[in-house]
């Protein structure tokens, strides 16, 4: 199948999905979200695919999250609209987790907001030294629709979520967010080697063990926790705090660039 916003390729038991919006730092628009969901269905149903790799095209960003330019062109959401939006976001970021086959995230450059949430739902994460991570939603006064971080990094999640601070590959490896850091020049080859090695494991083992791992976390409360946090995200996003209103006032009167500049200035003195 041909796609517009992603590139899908399958070879020697490994499917590779690339976000193909490098001009927008691989930001997620509605078209990309629909195509990603379709690609994961395709990989899951292909008997010749045993492992999936996800990465961003261009080397500058895995993804900077949901496309704020697309959002800026839409009217302000009502509380009901926010509920629908965050539920849709959770269904999208959940795709790697619910895929029947192991999914590896290969992260270069920026991995922010919804892009960060998507990477968290992959089974294994590797990154390059230039990787930069952030729960950037904190600085947009919107909710985190997929609250996976506590399940991956435990207590370190609190600082990440409550500050929106940006951090790099070394910190990500230290707290267990990524499994290894590979040189920029070799990350594609290294991640592909891991995927090929994993793909030599029997299909039944890979799919049933991923199912068992997912169900283990569900027994610990993962699915209920994600759904509950998703509901809270809708409340946060629709609460319309002063910071959110001012950001949108500047965006509507002066443009998105000036609104982003205003937001950055709030934190600049304390970075």
Buried (B, 14 or more C-beta within 10 A) or exposed (E): EEBEBBBBEBEEBBBBBBBBBBEBBBBBBEBBBBBBBBBBEBBBEBEEBBBBBBBBBBBBBBBBBBBBEBBEEEEEBEEEBBBEBBBEBBBBBBBBBEBBBBBBBBBBBBBBBBBBBBBBBBBBBBBBEBBBBBBBBBBBBBBBBBBBBBBBBEEBBEBBBEBBBBBBBEBBBEBEBBBBBBEEEEBBEBBBEBBBEBBEBEBEEBBEEBEEEBEEBEEEEBBEBBEEBBEBBBEBBBEEEEBBEBBBEBBEEEEBEEBBEBBEEEEEEEE
